[in-house]
Amino acid sequence: MKNIILTAAAFVLSLTAFSQKIYTTNSEYSADIKVYVVSSEYNADLKVYKVSSEYNAKDNKGLWYFEDSEYSADKKIYFVNSEYNADLKIYFVDSEYNAGWRESSKKHLLY
């Protein structure tokens, strides 16, 4: 019985551990990550696609669902005005298939 409970808990955790539910905060100090939106995908660390459902925001692949509540989010971000103040540079893409990491050394920021 104990093994079944542990297996079920591990399964549920694996489903949510790498989801990308994002909340945009108005305070730099309450954010987990400072983000800058670049004008070219070639300057981005991560190409992001905004999904319409939280269930599509899975893995750490740039598929973001923007939450209305910070308590439901996995990460809180703050958009900065300068790329030099950013932890992560992103570019919004028009297709889910174009989303992904360009600079894999920054992946740890969204785990």
C-alpha positions as CSV (number, residue, x, y, z in Angstrom):
1,M,0.0,0.0,0.0
2,K,2.8,2.4,0.9
3,N,4.5,1.8,-2.5
4,I,1.3,2.6,-4.3
5,I,0.9,5.9,-2.5
6,L,4.6,6.8,-3.1
7,T,4.3,5.9,-6.8
8,A,1.1,7.9,-7.2
9,A,2.7,10.9,-5.5
10,A,5.7,10.7,-7.7
11,F,3.5,10.5,-10.8
12,V,1.5,13.6,-9.8
13,L,4.7,15.5,-9.0
14,S,6.2,14.6,-12.3
15,L,3.2,16.1,-14.1
16,T,3.5,19.5,-12.4
17,A,7.2,19.7,-11.7
18,F,8.2,21.2,-15.0
19,S,5.0,23.1,-16.0
20,Q,5.3,26.7,-17.0
21,K,2.5,28.5,-15.4
22,I,3.7,32.1,-15.2
23,Y,2.5,35.1,-13.2
24,T,3.6,38.6,-14.1
25,T,4.3,40.7,-11.0
26,N,4.5,44.5,-10.7
27,S,7.4,44.3,-8.3
28,E,11.0,43.4,-9.3
29,Y,11.6,42.2,-5.7
30,S,8.8,39.7,-5.6
31,A,9.8,38.1,-8.9
32,D,11.7,34.8,-9.2
33,I,13.1,35.9,-12.6
34,K,13.7,39.3,-14.3
35,V,12.7,39.0,-18.0
36,Y,13.5,41.2,-21.0
37,V,11.7,40.8,-24.3
38,V,14.1,41.1,-27.2
39,S,13.2,42.1,-30.8
40,S,14.9,39.2,-32.5
41,E,14.7,35.5,-31.8
42,Y,18.5,35.3,-32.4
43,N,19.1,37.4,-29.3
44,A,16.8,35.4,-27.0
45,D,17.7,32.8,-24.5
46,L,14.2,31.3,-24.8
47,K,11.6,31.5,-27.5
48,V,8.2,31.6,-25.8
49,Y,4.8,30.6,-27.1
50,K,1.8,31.7,-25.0
51,V,-0.6,28.7,-24.7
52,S,-4.3,29.2,-24.0
53,S,-4.6,26.4,-21.4
54,E,-2.6,25.6,-18.4
55,Y,-2.6,21.9,-19.5
56,N,-0.6,22.8,-22.6
57,A,2.1,24.5,-20.5
58,K,4.1,21.4,-19.9
59,D,7.8,20.7,-19.6
60,N,10.5,23.4,-19.8
61,K,10.2,24.1,-23.5
62,G,8.9,27.7,-23.6
63,L,5.2,26.9,-23.6
64,W,3.9,29.5,-21.1
65,Y,0.5,29.9,-19.6
66,F,0.0,33.2,-17.9
67,E,-1.9,32.9,-14.6
68,D,-4.1,35.5,-13.1
69,S,-3.1,34.5,-9.6
70,E,0.5,34.4,-8.3
71,Y,-0.5,31.5,-6.0
72,S,-1.4,29.3,-9.0
73,A,1.9,30.1,-10.8
74,D,5.1,28.1,-10.9
75,K,7.2,31.1,-11.5
76,K,6.7,34.9,-10.9
77,I,8.4,37.1,-13.5
78,Y,9.0,40.8,-13.8
79,F,9.5,42.5,-17.2
80,V,12.5,44.8,-17.1
81,N,13.3,47.7,-19.4
82,S,16.9,46.8,-20.1
83,E,18.4,43.5,-21.3
84,Y,21.3,44.1,-18.9
85,N,19.1,43.9,-15.9
86,A,17.5,40.7,-17.1
87,D,18.1,37.1,-15.9
88,L,16.4,35.8,-19.0
89,K,15.9,37.2,-22.5
90,I,12.8,35.9,-24.3
91,Y,11.2,36.3,-27.7
92,F,7.5,35.6,-28.3
93,V,6.9,33.3,-31.3
94,D,3.7,32.7,-33.2
95,S,3.8,28.9,-33.2
96,E,4.1,26.3,-30.5
97,Y,6.6,24.4,-32.7
98,N,9.0,27.4,-32.7
99,A,9.2,27.6,-28.9
100,G,12.3,26.4,-27.2
101,W,15.6,27.1,-25.6
102,R,18.4,28.8,-27.6
103,E,20.7,29.1,-24.5
104,S,20.3,25.9,-22.5
105,S,22.6,27.2,-19.7
106,K,19.6,29.3,-18.5
107,K,17.2,26.3,-18.2
108,H,17.7,26.1,-14.5
109,L,15.9,29.4,-14.1
110,L,12.5,27.8,-14.8
111,Y,12.9,24.6,-12.8
